[in-house]
Amino acid sequence: MKLQNLAVVFIVIILPIAIVLSVYTGNLIDVANKQAEYDSILLDSTYDAVRAYQMNTLNNDFESATNSKVRDINASINSFFNSLASSLNSSGSGKQELTEYIPALLYTLYDGYYVYGTYNNVADVSDGIKYSTEVNVGNKQYGIKPYIYYSCEYADPLGNYDLIVNYTLDNYITVTGTYKDSNGIMTNIAQSGYYINYNNIYVSQGINGPASFNDKIVRLYTAQDNEVIIKPEKLGEYLTSYDTKITIENNNTKYNYVLSTPNGEAKYYNYIIYNNVKYYLDVDHVNAEVVRNGSNNLSFNMTYDGYPIFFLDGDKRTYVSKSTFEELKSFLGVGQDSDMYSSEEGVGCFRDVNAYNYYYKSVMFSKTVRPALELIDLGTTEITDENGNNIKAIASNIPYDSNGNLHPNNVIKTETYHTNYTSTNNVSSHTKSTYDNSKVFQLDEKGENDPELESSSFNRHRIDVIISSIESSLVSTIGNFNNYIGGTYEYSMPILTEEEWNRISNNVTIVSFMQGLTIGNYKYYSSYSIVANTKVKDFISRDSIYVQNSDVSSSRSEEYHNPRCEDYNSMINEQGDAKLVGYRNIDYDRKNCILPSERGDDGKEYFYYLQQQMPSYQCVVSLNDNIYTTDEIIKGKILSGESKNPINPEIRRAYITALAREKGNSYKTYGFLNEELQIRTSLSQGEASYTVHYFYQDYDFDSNVGKNTYTEVGNSYTYASLIGTNITNLNINRTPNTGYKYLGDSQIKVYDYTQDKYVLLNNDNNKLKENTRTDVALFFDIDLNQSKTIFYDVEYYLWNTNSAKYDFIEKIRTQSRQWVNGSNSFNVNLPSTYRGASIVYTDPEDYINARKNITSGGVIKAYYSTQPEW
């Protein structure tokens, strides 16, 4: 064949094929690039959502409240869509347009989760209000669906138990329901707390409760080579703050905002944590002289009454009152005031005891719920695979009970636990765990099934319950999305890996799903992004604790480390005499302090670090040297069989203590997780328990008198005493809040369950009785003799139409003598009109149409205009 013929063949046949292949390959490359671009956009938008959530929750002291959670999540969702719109070059698009590509957003929190997606909210009001459950495309809504707890119901068909367990991201659980006790009596239970294996734990106790300060000792793995001893620990951090001081100039009282240090540099303070608030010891003002002019403190700080302990109100130092000081002493178990003014071991008692409290409360709780939980047997619980076949949840497959009878099936009654997982090519998104023992709540005597360990059967089952619930909700939400959109693209739940599920079930996370965008070559984008929120207040993960030198004089030049770091363990092993302390990751973040000026304008901003050490590159930044598991750190043993250097016992003690301390002071987000349900006193023979409630008189601000109604204030407290003890002789705290006085023993009441109300003591109910519940009510009335003189300024401003700004007119110094509540704040009224103009807004916001609190020494800026619509 001639060369010309070959050229013709190449041009006619080969070249078109090559061109087609080139175009096809180019399309594939474009699709891959577009896929990668969208992956990056989705990940960045999810990170922005996490950052927005962190900014709101870390700076919000009330972030655990439900309404505050929803607000913060809504702000995070807005940040996600704004970031997504900007990255997609669709800045004009809002959530309504972009939601077409976002079938679901998942927010996993400590005790449950929210799903953001589509739902029906249809009401037919033509003949009264009737709610419809039918899908109606014209009435679709996008928003946050109701909160779902991580819960599972266990019911024995033989009637031995019917229990609901609410799980969290760690070993904190809530148990409610009924069970048959050892005497065959059906018993109700409603308890919340940390579930631990207490068989190898020694916790010192007092006669009727926690031990006194010097006896607050916990021993883990007692009498073993890996024993850990936990005692009250010395904590401290650096602060930049300011005081509100009072001076007298020309017979006028003047309030100055003054930095606690001359140039705003951070100063080191020791602190303890009580009720999730840090209280700092000011050693510079121990026994400081208090000089007063009337009720005004002129010597140091307007809130200083002689107790050198303060907390931060924003960036302002507020010193504790006598009642709070007594609470702190009681919390620590301290007898003498002077013992509170030092944190040195063997000398002072200003050291944190939350690690002790964690183990004390956890042991009490675990002993209470263990008889109910250990009845739960998953031995023959059936689980259906993707083909409809039954598979077993555990390896042992025990089909018989202790009496030799065939065990009934389906102990787990929660439907989501039996739901099929999303699968592709017969590969499931998640495989339920196999357990060493079918009784996953059983606490063995050797302490192996410890719910605090990641490897425990309890923890593996907890993960199964959480994943089952979340996966079922996402499948439903994303599947229903097709009914709302009604397009040609079919939205579906993607396959998540086991590693991704573990990340979701062990962290506060945000998971975003994006589907339906065209990426070329007749393909659609479908992917998801998972970002863990590692900096939250209400959840302490095992990986959130770092360790450093406890000596503040030398630790500033050192680094802080991850306790799982091999090099750090080797280094401390060589030193031999190191003294370490652990802190949370959020304790190493940068903080700021803004000093207000005397006129209330924005002042200078000072930045500081609570802990001033630098992170270790090997184990905090790069994570390369973190070879130990958290289970190995807790147990002090190498569990993987690999050749590793020994775990340092001091690192281990500091880590375990810090983890227990942070758990012990964390605030739980929903009602039945709070402290009231945790307090259950262990009774000895001949003892009875009683609970003291505190009722305070309501106050009528309009008439400046107390009402005839009373409101329960603060947590109730449960105690134990001998049967037959007179109720008037019980150990009850009678220290009233500021502005109240105790009515006396003659006004003590007890709750009568036959009448469903509190009644005064009489001869029939004035003693503690066996096997009865006793609720004691103490009453406190308004003490009008404790009224004070309060000073504050009101600055008036009028709108100037010529200069188009508000002009300062005058300042009026105001004083009011009235009763002051416990927060040392009070209500004021502003005139609705001023020089013929109506009030527009105020600073602080806002006093319009409502009375608001202001503290003594505060300034109110009132702005008026003839055009109030401005």
Secondary structure by P-SEA (a helix, b strand, c coil): ccaaaaaaaaaacaaaaaaaaaaaaaaaaaaaaaaaaaaaaaaaaaaaaaaaaaaaaaaccccccaaaaaaaaaaaaaaaaaaaaaaacccccccccccccccbbbbbcccccccbbbbbbcccccccbbbbccccccccccccccccccbbbbbcccccbbbbbbbccccccccbbbbbccccbbbbbbbcccccccccbbbbbccccccccccbbbbccccccbbbbbccccccbbbbbccbbbbbcccbbbbbbccccccccbbbbbbcccccbbbbbcccccccccccccccccccccccccccbbbbcccbbbbbcaaaaaaaaaaacccccccccccccccccccccaaaaaaaaaaaaaaaaaaaaaacccccccccccccbbbbcccccccccccccccccccccccccccccccccccccbbbbbbcccccccccccccccccccccaaaaaaaaaaaaaaaaaaaaaaaaccccccccbbbbbccccaaaaaaaacccbbbbbbccccccccbbbbbbbbbbcccccccccccccccccccccccccbbbbccccaaaaaaaaaacccccccccccccbbbbbbbbcccccccbbbbbbccccccccccccccccccccaaaaaacccccccccccccaaaaaaaaaaaaaaaaacccccccccccccccccccccbbbbbbbbbbbbbcccccccccbbbbccbbbbbccccccccccccccccccccccccccccbbbbccccccccccccccccccccbbbbbbbbbccccccbbbbbbbbbbbbbbccccbbbbcbbbbbbbbccccccccbbbbbbccccccccccccccccccbbbbbcccbbbbbbbcccccc
